[in-house]
Amino acid sequence: MKKVVRMVGLAMAVMAITGVATSCSKKDDKKADASAVEEKIERVRVEKVQTQTIDRIHECTAVLEGYETQNVSPSLTGIIEKRFKDVGDRVATGELLVRMDQTQLKQAKLQLANLENEMKRMDALLAGGNVTQQIYDQTKLGYDQAKEQVEFLTNNTFFKATFPGIVSARNFESGELFNGARPILTVVQVNMLKAIINLPESYFPNVKVGMKLDVISDIYPDAKFPAVIETIYPTVDAATHTFQCKVRVPNGNMKLRPGMYIHTSVNVGKAKILAVPYQSVMKLTGSNERYLFLNDNGSAKRVTVEMGQRINRMVEVISDVVADGDEVVTQGQARLVDGAKMEIMDGNFEEEASVKSNATAPAASEATGDTASKAEVKK
């Protein structure tokens, strides 16, 4: 009997100890939950979204081209009698570049000389009434055709430069047979260049002929080359919804060359935008998605945005959700998730940290001093 009583008492003691342990664990869980809730409250700093009126600047890139290009390519095949220029040579307007075989030209000149004499006789006969008007007209037609043939062959035998430039390509040598597949020489104008830029169709009413630009090349990062919009193409590309403009770039100092990559900016008028501090906009890792956090009554609201033009420390954001006067998180946003609780701070995090460190430094030194003095007393 005593043994049974002892076992019952032992069981009751175990149950009591288990109950105490359970109640303690529940209290610990509650404390952990409470501390977890406290940890979810993030301290942040916010600024208001601003509406600004700016000069809308559109950035463009392009490749420079020679303002004019002349391909020395005769209309008739034949032997290249003489090539006077090579790659890199400068040419002036009217300077001879290539002379082709002159056999056909010489024959055409002889025929023309014969018809000229015939026309003189016809003029005399017509004046004396000894030839009909029909025969005279037929002779005159043959003479005019021979004259045009000589002019055509002259232009295709003696090729001259039509503008000042530089020879950029050579595909044939003197004495070779020209087959018409490629030009003999290519001459480009380099003292004047051009570039074709593409602009969104929404800017079409704001872009005018004569607008001045600054062209920048990465080769000369500190230099700006003045340019002007010379031609606005009248159609819009239906696939890209852009239109083209031809930009004329004077190049008297010869620093720029055809084929160089350049970028420029076009002022397309005034625009009202929503601006936020640049550091408030974050980028999703592994993608081009941009987002920021708004203050939604003490909770973080994640909003996807598009970035526009940069204005000093501010940047334009494009979103249907962000509005003027909204509070955007500018510090502490890296620790936020959508819906997280926030505590709005007035000061700067760095300032608070420095204040705290200065406040705790004397106490630490005093504690160190007390410990040292106590150690001396013990000694």
One Martini backbone bead per residue (centre of mass of N, CA, C, O) as a GRO file, in nm:
protein
  379
    1MET     BB    1   0.059   0.061  -0.022
    2LYS     BB    2   0.296   0.254   0.003
    3LYS     BB    3   0.392   0.212  -0.284
    4VAL     BB    4   0.147   0.337  -0.426
    5VAL     BB    5   0.161   0.619  -0.299
    6ARG     BB    6   0.439   0.688  -0.410
    7MET     BB    7   0.365   0.672  -0.711
    8VAL     BB    8   0.147   0.888  -0.707
    9GLY     BB    9   0.326   1.118  -0.605
   10LEU     BB   10   0.526   1.105  -0.840
   11ALA     BB   11   0.323   1.171  -1.065
   12MET     BB   12   0.231   1.446  -0.957
   13ALA     BB   13   0.510   1.578  -0.971
   14VAL     BB   14   0.551   1.549  -1.273
   15MET     BB   15   0.298   1.711  -1.354
   16ALA     BB   16   0.381   1.974  -1.219
   17ILE     BB   17   0.644   2.016  -1.374
   18THR     BB   18   0.515   2.012  -1.656
   19GLY     BB   19   0.328   2.257  -1.615
   20VAL     BB   20   0.548   2.461  -1.559
   21ALA     BB   21   0.700   2.422  -1.827
   22THR     BB   22   0.461   2.495  -2.012
   23SER     BB   23   0.409   2.780  -1.902
   24CYS     BB   24   0.692   2.883  -1.969
   25SER     BB   25   0.687   2.831  -2.275
   26LYS     BB   26   0.446   3.015  -2.335
   27LYS     BB   27   0.579   3.271  -2.235
   28ASP     BB   28   0.818   3.256  -2.431
   29ASP     BB   29   0.648   3.266  -2.691
   30LYS     BB   30   0.519   3.538  -2.638
   31LYS     BB   31   0.783   3.693  -2.628
   32ALA     BB   32   0.876   3.618  -2.914
   33ASP     BB   33   0.632   3.738  -3.062
   34ALA     BB   34   0.671   4.025  -2.959
   35SER     BB   35   0.958   4.063  -3.070
   36ALA     BB   36   0.882   4.011  -3.367
   37VAL     BB   37   0.692   4.253  -3.394
   38GLU     BB   38   0.905   4.465  -3.325
   39GLU     BB   39   1.104   4.395  -3.567
   40LYS     BB   40   0.896   4.487  -3.805
   41ILE     BB   41   0.967   4.772  -3.720
   42GLU     BB   42   1.070   5.025  -3.931
   43ARG     BB   43   1.311   5.267  -3.976
   44VAL     BB   44   1.234   5.575  -4.147
   45ARG     BB   45   1.258   5.795  -4.433
   46VAL     BB   46   1.081   6.077  -4.574
   47GLU     BB   47   0.935   6.208  -4.882
   48LYS     BB   48   0.786   6.415  -5.105
   49VAL     BB   49   0.616   6.432  -5.379
   50GLN     BB   50   0.692   6.612  -5.682
   51THR     BB   51   0.600   6.883  -5.886
   52GLN     BB   52   0.747   6.946  -6.211
   53THR     BB   53   0.896   7.183  -6.439
   54ILE     BB   54   1.047   7.089  -6.747
   55ASP     BB   55   1.292   7.019  -6.974
   56ARG     BB   56   1.253   6.814  -7.230
   57ILE     BB   57   1.493   6.549  -7.267
   58HIS     BB   58   1.623   6.375  -7.552
   59GLU     BB   59   1.801   6.093  -7.604
   60CYS     BB   60   2.058   6.029  -7.856
   61THR     BB   61   2.171   5.804  -8.115
   62ALA     BB   62   2.453   5.771  -8.352
   63VAL     BB   63   2.595   5.773  -8.687
   64LEU     BB   64   2.828   5.894  -8.872
   65GLU     BB   65   2.825   6.077  -9.186
   66GLY     BB   66   2.870   6.168  -9.484
   67TYR     BB   67   2.719   6.419  -9.639
   68GLU     BB   68   2.872   6.303  -9.892
   69THR     BB   69   2.864   6.051 -10.167
   70GLN     BB   70   3.105   5.916 -10.410
   71ASN     BB   71   3.069   5.688 -10.677
   72VAL     BB   72   3.301   5.548 -10.894
   73SER     BB   73   3.069   5.451 -11.160
   74PRO     BB   74   3.038   5.347 -11.453
   75SER     BB   75   2.799   5.272 -11.706
   76LEU     BB   76   3.051   5.134 -11.840
   77THR     BB   77   3.244   4.901 -11.947
   78GLY     BB   78   3.610   4.882 -11.884
   79ILE     BB   79   3.911   5.024 -11.897
   80ILE     BB   80   4.144   5.138 -11.667
   81GLU     BB   81   4.366   5.379 -11.741
   82LYS     BB   82   4.339   5.586 -11.475
   83ARG     BB   83   4.441   5.632 -11.132
   84PHE     BB   84   4.477   5.928 -10.920
   85LYS     BB   85   4.364   5.792 -10.653
   86ASP     BB   86   4.372   5.719 -10.300
   87VAL     BB   87   4.358   5.621 -10.000
   88GLY     BB   88   4.338   5.938  -9.817
   89ASP     BB   89   4.294   6.131 -10.031
   90ARG     BB   90   4.259   6.450 -10.125
   91VAL     BB   91   3.984   6.641 -10.264
   92ALA     BB   92   3.861   6.850 -10.513
   93THR     BB   93   3.663   7.031 -10.687
   94GLY     BB   94   3.708   6.888 -11.014
   95GLU     BB   95   3.889   6.659 -10.968
   96LEU     BB   96   4.064   6.404 -11.101
   97LEU     BB   97   4.021   6.044 -11.062
   98VAL     BB   98   3.926   5.901 -11.347
   99ARG     BB   99   4.040   5.714 -11.646
  100MET     BB  100   3.911   5.586 -11.917
  101ASP     BB  101   3.862   5.443 -12.197
  102GLN     BB  102   3.868   5.638 -12.525
  103THR     BB  103   3.747   5.500 -12.778
  104GLN     BB  104   3.442   5.576 -12.780
  105LEU     BB  105   3.485   5.882 -12.760
  106LYS     BB  106   3.640   5.926 -13.023
  107GLN     BB  107   3.422   5.818 -13.215
  108ALA     BB  108   3.201   6.021 -13.128
  109LYS     BB  109   3.359   6.277 -13.214
  110LEU     BB  110   3.381   6.213 -13.516
  111GLN     BB  111   3.076   6.198 -13.570
  112LEU     BB  112   3.015   6.486 -13.476
  113ALA     BB  113   3.196   6.637 -13.681
  114ASN     BB  114   3.044   6.535 -13.931
  115LEU     BB  115   2.760   6.654 -13.848
  116GLU     BB  116   2.845   6.947 -13.842
  117ASN     BB  117   2.903   6.972 -14.146
  118GLU     BB  118   2.621   6.884 -14.237
  119MET     BB  119   2.470   7.123 -14.100
  120LYS     BB  120   2.594   7.348 -14.265
  121ARG     BB  121   2.480   7.253 -14.538
  122MET     BB  122   2.180   7.255 -14.451
  123ASP     BB  123   2.160   7.557 -14.392
  124ALA     BB  124   2.218   7.645 -14.684
  125LEU     BB  125   1.990   7.485 -14.826
  126LEU     BB  126   1.753   7.601 -14.665
  127ALA     BB  127   1.801   7.900 -14.750
  128GLY     BB  128   1.772   7.816 -15.074
  129GLY     BB  129   1.548   7.581 -15.107
  130ASN     BB  130   1.708   7.274 -15.153
  131VAL     BB  131   1.550   7.166 -14.888
  132THR     BB  132   1.374   6.997 -14.683
  133GLN     BB  133   1.249   6.998 -14.364
  134GLN     BB  134   1.266   6.694 -14.307
  135ILE     BB  135   1.568   6.649 -14.369
  136TYR     BB  136   1.671   6.855 -14.168
  137ASP     BB  137   1.551   6.730 -13.910
  138GLN     BB  138   1.700   6.457 -13.927
  139THR     BB  139   1.985   6.576 -13.911
  140LYS     BB  140   1.945   6.724 -13.641
  141LEU     BB  141   1.886   6.473 -13.472
  142GLY     BB  142   2.160   6.329 -13.514
  143TYR     BB  143   2.329   6.555 -13.391
  144ASP     BB  144   2.205   6.562 -13.105
  145GLN     BB  145   2.270   6.265 -13.036
  146ALA     BB  146   2.580   6.288 -13.068
  147LYS     BB  147   2.617   6.504 -12.850
  148GLU     BB  148   2.507   6.335 -12.611
  149GLN     BB  149   2.709   6.100 -12.640
  150VAL     BB  150   2.962   6.263 -12.577
  151GLU     BB  151   2.876   6.358 -12.297
  152PHE     BB  152   2.838   6.077 -12.171
  153LEU     BB  153   3.131   5.969 -12.227
  154THR     BB  154   3.281   6.188 -12.076
  155ASN     BB  155   3.155   6.131 -11.790
  156ASN     BB  156   3.256   5.806 -11.821
  157THR     BB  157   3.578   5.880 -11.847
  158PHE     BB  158   3.577   6.154 -11.670
  159PHE     BB  159   3.628   6.165 -11.327
  160LYS     BB  160   3.492   6.398 -11.095
  161ALA     BB  161   3.473   6.592 -10.831
  162THR     BB  162   3.180   6.734 -10.654
  163PHE     BB  163   3.354   6.745 -10.383
  164PRO     BB  164   3.506   6.783 -10.094
  165GLY     BB  165   3.743   6.517  -9.989
  166ILE     BB  166   3.780   6.159  -9.921
  167VAL     BB  167   3.927   5.865  -9.982
  168SER     BB  168   3.775   5.546  -9.863
  169ALA     BB  169   3.792   5.370 -10.143
  170ARG     BB  170   3.944   5.077 -10.322
  171ASN     BB  171   3.885   4.829 -10.606
  172PHE     BB  172   4.089   4.938 -10.831
  173GLU     BB  173   4.318   4.932 -11.091
  174SER     BB  174   4.520   5.007 -11.322
  175GLY     BB  175   4.409   4.817 -11.613
  176GLU     BB  176   4.148   4.721 -11.528
  177LEU     BB  177   3.839   4.564 -11.539
  178PHE     BB  178   3.533   4.706 -11.543
  179ASN     BB  179   3.213   4.546 -11.412
  180GLY     BB  180   3.010   4.705 -11.190
  181ALA     BB  181   3.007   4.580 -10.894
  182ARG     BB  182   3.212   4.811 -10.812
  183PRO     BB  183   3.359   5.077 -10.720
  184ILE     BB  184   3.651   5.231 -10.769
  185LEU     BB  185   3.562   5.478 -10.589
  186THR     BB  186   3.534   5.653 -10.264
  187VAL     BB  187   3.378   5.962 -10.170
  188VAL     BB  188   3.396   6.174  -9.878
  189GLN     BB  189   3.253   6.406  -9.670
  190VAL     BB  190   3.419   6.572  -9.374
  191ASN     BB  191   3.357   6.888  -9.329
  192MET     BB  192   3.070   6.741  -9.346
  193LEU     BB  193   2.812   6.608  -9.147
  194LYS     BB  194   2.587   6.331  -9.055
  195ALA     BB  195   2.272   6.245  -8.878
  196ILE     BB  196   2.042   5.990  -8.770
  197ILE     BB  197   1.751   6.043  -8.582
  198ASN     BB  198   1.527   5.920  -8.323
  199LEU     BB  199   1.182   5.999  -8.250
  200PRO     BB  200   0.909   6.030  -8.092
  201GLU     BB  201   0.592   6.103  -8.206
  202SER     BB  202   0.509   6.304  -7.968
  203TYR     BB  203   0.745   6.523  -8.076
  204PHE     BB  204   0.672   6.637  -8.359
  205PRO     BB  205   0.555   6.934  -8.292
  206ASN     BB  206   0.844   7.030  -8.140
  207VAL     BB  207   1.006   6.987  -8.398
  208LYS     BB  208   1.253   7.186  -8.571
  209VAL     BB  209   1.394   7.352  -8.808
  210GLY     BB  210   1.709   7.468  -8.664
  211MET     BB  211   1.777   7.316  -8.430
  212LYS     BB  212   2.000   7.309  -8.168
  213LEU     BB  213   2.298   7.114  -8.103
  214ASP     BB  214   2.495   6.865  -7.918
  215VAL     BB  215   2.777   6.682  -7.997
  216ILE     BB  216   2.899   6.361  -7.866
  217SER     BB  217   3.210   6.200  -7.810
  218ASP     BB  218   3.393   5.950  -7.653
  219ILE     BB  219   3.671   6.052  -7.759
  220TYR     BB  220   3.548   6.357  -7.669
  221PRO     BB  221   3.417   6.416  -7.365
  222ASP     BB  222   3.489   6.749  -7.343
  223ALA     BB  223   3.340   6.784  -7.619
  224LYS     BB  224   3.146   7.010  -7.829
  225PHE     BB  225   2.934   6.980  -8.121
  226PRO     BB  226   2.781   7.165  -8.332
  227ALA     BB  227   2.432   7.151  -8.438
  228VAL     BB  228   2.160   7.077  -8.684
  229ILE     BB  229   1.840   7.065  -8.791
  230GLU     BB  230   1.758   7.002  -9.135
  231THR     BB  231   1.563   6.736  -9.133
  232ILE     BB  232   1.218   6.626  -9.150
  233TYR     BB  233   1.055   6.352  -9.161
  234PRO     BB  234   0.713   6.296  -9.269
  235THR     BB  235   0.727   6.012  -9.135
  236VAL     BB  236   0.604   5.726  -8.951
  237ASP     BB  237   0.687   5.450  -8.782
  238ALA     BB  238   0.472   5.187  -8.722
  239ALA     BB  239   0.658   5.001  -8.541
  240THR     BB  240   0.814   5.241  -8.350
  241HIS     BB  241   0.699   5.536  -8.332
  242THR     BB  242   0.900   5.699  -8.526
  243PHE     BB  243   1.115   5.969  -8.626
  244GLN     BB  244   1.323   6.143  -8.854
  245CYS     BB  245   1.648   6.316  -8.840
  246LYS     BB  246   1.863   6.550  -8.989
  247VAL     BB  247   2.201   6.612  -8.895
  248ARG     BB  248   2.419   6.884  -8.901
  249VAL     BB  249   2.793   6.859  -8.894
  250PRO     BB  250   3.040   7.048  -8.845
  251ASN     BB  251   3.409   6.976  -8.961
  252GLY     BB  252   3.667   7.175  -8.980
  253ASN     BB  253   3.879   7.018  -8.772
  254MET     BB  254   3.861   6.695  -8.827
  255LYS     BB  255   3.781   6.509  -8.571
  256LEU     BB  256   3.565   6.385  -8.718
  257ARG     BB  257   3.412   6.070  -8.838
  258PRO     BB  258   3.297   5.843  -9.021
  259GLY     BB  259   3.138   5.603  -8.790
  260MET     BB  260   3.093   5.748  -8.545
  261TYR     BB  261   2.988   5.753  -8.215
  262ILE     BB  262   2.696   5.932  -8.100
  263HIS     BB  263   2.553   6.189  -7.880
  264THR     BB  264   2.233   6.346  -7.801
  265SER     BB  265   2.009   6.632  -7.736
  266VAL     BB  266   1.653   6.711  -7.718
  267ASN     BB  267   1.444   6.986  -7.700
  268VAL     BB  268   1.077   6.918  -7.651
  269GLY     BB  269   0.995   7.084  -7.402
  270LYS     BB  270   0.756   7.111  -7.173
  271ALA     BB  271   0.707   6.939  -6.843
  272LYS     BB  272   0.514   6.747  -6.621
  273ILE     BB  273   0.631   6.599  -6.315
  274LEU     BB  274   0.735   6.328  -6.109
  275ALA     BB  275   0.943   6.365  -5.816
  276VAL     BB  276   1.223   6.187  -5.675
  277PRO     BB  277   1.454   6.058  -5.509
  278TYR     BB  278   1.694   5.862  -5.640
  279GLN     BB  279   1.738   5.657  -5.385
  280SER     BB  280   1.430   5.546  -5.377
  281VAL     BB  281   1.506   5.384  -5.624
  282MET     BB  282   1.477   5.045  -5.710
  283LYS     BB  283   1.629   4.726  -5.803
  284LEU     BB  284   1.567   4.430  -5.938
  285THR     BB  285   1.717   4.146  -5.923
  286GLY     BB  286   1.763   4.038  -6.260
  287SER     BB  287   1.631   4.316  -6.353
  288ASN     BB  288   1.452   4.624  -6.475
  289GLU     BB  289   1.295   4.666  -6.226
  290ARG     BB  290   1.121   4.934  -6.066
  291TYR     BB  291   1.107   5.061  -5.721
  292LEU     BB  292   0.897   5.167  -5.438
  293PHE     BB  293   0.810   5.328  -5.122
  294LEU     BB  294   0.516   5.391  -4.950
  295ASN     BB  295   0.318   5.572  -4.723
  296ASP     BB  296   0.056   5.365  -4.565
  297ASN     BB  297  -0.023   5.435  -4.269
  298GLY     BB  298   0.268   5.293  -4.169
  299SER     BB  299   0.296   5.139  -4.440
  300ALA     BB  300   0.435   4.951  -4.688
  301LYS     BB  301   0.426   5.043  -5.044
  302ARG     BB  302   0.466   4.878  -5.328
  303VAL     BB  303   0.597   5.035  -5.640
  304THR     BB  304   0.590   5.036  -5.976
  305VAL     BB  305   0.831   5.192  -6.196
  306GLU     BB  306   0.941   5.454  -6.414
  307MET     BB  307   1.216   5.600  -6.550
  308GLY     BB  308   1.336   5.913  -6.630
  309GLN     BB  309   1.444   6.207  -6.578
  310ARG     BB  310   1.728   6.370  -6.462
  311ILE     BB  311   1.735   6.601  -6.159
  312ASN     BB  312   1.986   6.581  -6.006
  313ARG     BB  313   1.852   6.435  -5.712
  314MET     BB  314   1.629   6.382  -5.911
  315VAL     BB  315   1.349   6.177  -6.043
  316GLU     BB  316   1.155   6.050  -6.276
  317VAL     BB  317   0.819   5.916  -6.242
  318ILE     BB  318   0.616   5.641  -6.376
  319SER     BB  319   0.274   5.632  -6.250
  320ASP     BB  320  -0.060   5.552  -6.140
  321VAL     BB  321  -0.004   5.566  -5.816
  322VAL     BB  322   0.160   5.809  -5.807
  323ALA     BB  323   0.144   6.120  -5.619
  324ASP     BB  324   0.108   6.420  -5.517
  325GLY     BB  325   0.234   6.408  -5.174
  326ASP     BB  326   0.358   6.163  -5.138
  327GLU     BB  327   0.531   5.923  -4.940
  328VAL     BB  328   0.872   5.850  -4.970
  329VAL     BB  329   1.123   5.627  -4.927
  330THR     BB  330   1.481   5.717  -4.853
  331GLN     BB  331   1.523   5.545  -4.580
  332GLY     BB  332   1.522   5.191  -4.527
  333GLN     BB  333   1.415   5.032  -4.793
  334ALA     BB  334   1.597   4.767  -4.792
  335ARG     BB  335   1.413   4.638  -4.534
  336LEU     BB  336   1.161   4.621  -4.704
  337VAL     BB  337   0.820   4.519  -4.734
  338ASP     BB  338   0.522   4.450  -4.818
  339GLY     BB  339   0.345   4.581  -4.530
  340ALA     BB  340   0.536   4.704  -4.351
  341LYS     BB  341   0.621   4.845  -4.064
  342MET     BB  342   0.656   5.198  -3.968
  343GLU     BB  343   0.900   5.446  -3.856
  344ILE     BB  344   0.905   5.784  -3.856
  345MET     BB  345   1.178   5.988  -3.916
  346ASP     BB  346   1.333   6.305  -3.890
  347GLY     BB  347   1.612   6.219  -3.908
  348ASN     BB  348   1.922   6.100  -3.959
  349PHE     BB  349   2.079   5.807  -3.927
  350GLU     BB  350   2.370   5.911  -3.896
  351GLU     BB  351   2.312   6.116  -3.674
  352GLU     BB  352   2.200   5.918  -3.463
  353ALA     BB  353   2.450   5.738  -3.444
  354SER     BB  354   2.646   5.963  -3.344
  355VAL     BB  355   2.490   6.041  -3.092
  356LYS     BB  356   2.496   5.764  -2.952
  357SER     BB  357   2.806   5.732  -2.944
  358ASN     BB  358   2.855   5.993  -2.774
  359ALA     BB  359   2.673   5.908  -2.531
  360THR     BB  360   2.829   5.624  -2.465
  361ALA     BB  361   3.133   5.694  -2.427
  362PRO     BB  362   3.154   5.807  -2.129
  363ALA     BB  363   3.032   5.562  -1.985
  364ALA     BB  364   3.255   5.367  -2.073
  365SER     BB  365   3.491   5.523  -1.942
  366GLU     BB  366   3.383   5.518  -1.653
  367ALA     BB  367   3.370   5.214  -1.628
  368THR     BB  368   3.669   5.171  -1.673
  369GLY     BB  369   3.766   5.344  -1.434
  370ASP     BB  370   3.621   5.185  -1.210
  371THR     BB  371   3.760   4.917  -1.265
  372ALA     BB  372   4.048   5.015  -1.221
  373SER     BB  373   4.013   5.116  -0.926
  374LYS     BB  374   3.921   4.845  -0.812
  375ALA     BB  375   4.179   4.698  -0.881
  376GLU     BB  376   4.363   4.874  -0.699
  377VAL     BB  377   4.224   4.812  -0.431
  378LYS     BB  378   4.275   4.508  -0.432
  379LYS     BB  379   4.590   4.550  -0.439
   0.00000   0.00000   0.00000
